[in-house]
Amino acid sequence: MALMQGEYLSYDIDRSVVLFTMLDGTTDVPCAISTSAMDDLDGSKSTRPAQREEQFVRLRDRIEARAIRKFADGELEGRPPGIILRSIDFR
């Protein structure tokens, strides 16, 4: 089964990542994308913290498409296993 869109969770300023989920059936798959990856995708620099959710929503299709590919390739990290997207994932 392919992953489906989940939820935007939050911007973690301490880790410089946006946290979100994808759904594998009824199971949440934890995901994160680095803010530098989002800025690279957006062609911007130093997006303000208050703008991170809007930036994620604008880039959501591209972010989730890459998360789906990583999941299909079995590229999970951490405990619990999840997907972490970095700038290199979009090159």
Number of C-alpha atoms within 10 A of each C-alpha: 7 11 20 17 16 17 13 17 14 13 22 15 11 6 9 14 22 22 19 21 22 24 16 16 11 8 11 17 20 22 24 23 23 19 26 17 18 26 18 16 16 14 8 10 11 8 14 8 13 9 10 20 16 10 18 22 11 12 15 15 12 13 20 21 13 16 26 18 13 17 17 13 9 11 13 18 12 9 7 9 12 21 24 20 22 17 15 8 13 13 7
